[in-house]
Amino acid sequence: MKQRTWLPAIIVFVLSTLLLDACSFSVEVLTPAADSPPTSAQPSTPATATQTADPPTAIPPSATPTLIPIRVDTIHMLEIFENFELGDVVRSLAFTPDGAVLAAAGGNTDDFTIRLWEAANGRDLGTLSGHSGIVWDLAFSPDGQMLASVSSDGTAKVWDWRNGALLQSLEFPHEVVSVRFSPDGQRLAVGGVDEPQIQSAAVWTFSVDSWKPMFKLPEYWNVTALAYSPDGRLLVGGGTSRNVQVWRTSDGTSIFTLNHAHQVMEAAISLDSSTAATATCAATLNDQCTEGSIWLWDLRTGKLIGKHAGFPDVIEGVGFSVDGSSLIAASRDGTLRVYTTSDYQLQFEATPPGGISALALSPDGGLLATGSVNGEVRLWKIVERP
């Protein structure tokens, strides 16, 4: 639920698309300071919370039991098997690469801690405390050693989540709402609000080895959707401007602009890096989404492949199954749908109570997590019954 206002007709679609042409974007190659990443300006909400953490994992997580992969031929057996309580609105969910640990974060007014659970049995593994504003997004590094979080307090924090140590805190001009590690684990991308100006949003990339800045990729208003292609060659980002940029990671060049009718909440890229799925809205009434939609894009050409609408509310989460056979999407009202990627036919639908505000698939393909506005986290798996 990142920046969920619809910006009253996007302020009459302020500046009338502001020449949102990918060709007009310029990439700023950032020159790092001698000792630390640039701060540019103080965050809009000063980070006053103590940078501490309850030791999350005094006992290492137990081995994850063998799970049946979530895929098109097993999806009919998908069931909820565990419930956790975050205590406030769930904004983001993330699994470790082995699927053993689930992290959840969010908050609304005063609870900005990150919670960690053992996915197999729900054992509480502790918390990470340090943000002083809403934690909008989480991402584990591909090797599972680090957890990155971004917040309305204007910081991105990188944690050694096992012992609760804060490894790095990166400061930005205003709130940051999306974060991803590159598939090789060498880069961290952070999206959010930049200094007030025409291009008022950006994606910043950093070298994980040194935390020195690399590229600053300009966008507009805010960057609610962010995803690396599995082959590491592309980075997509954008959302609040109604557009999603497709950048080449080697040099930061914008090669496509994916134009939408309404704000984009999330983006996911298929296993073969050929297709992007964007979570958006098909129709609005009085600035409220009345029909959610998934848009599918060919990343080789930048062309729209198709749309799948009919969700009762805006789509909050989207992802491809690990084997590439399924596309999973969830809308704010609680509708969870799974489509085949061969022909994008609907294969499964469920409506858990409480709505859905966040969604994550475990990288090993065995678990699905959904979060709700009432603070409940649900874990799903494939259950074979006689």
NORDA-V285013 format. One record per helix or strand of 3 or more residues. SS is the DSSP state (2 for helix, 1 for strand). FROM is the first residue (numbers start at 1). LEN is the number of residues. If there is no record, write none. Layout:
# NORDA-V285013
ss->[SS/SS]
from->[FROM/FROM]
len->[LEN/LEN]
This chain:
# NORDA-V285013
ss->[2/2/1/2/1/1/1/1/1/1/1/1/1/1/1/1/1/1/1/1/1/1/1/1/1/1/1/1/1/1/1/1]
from->[7/22/27/75/78/90/101/114/124/135/147/155/165/176/187/201/213/223/234/243/254/266/275/288/303/315/326/335/346/358/368/376]
len->[13/3/3/3/8/6/6/5/6/6/5/6/7/6/7/7/7/6/6/6/6/4/11/11/9/6/6/6/6/4/4/7]
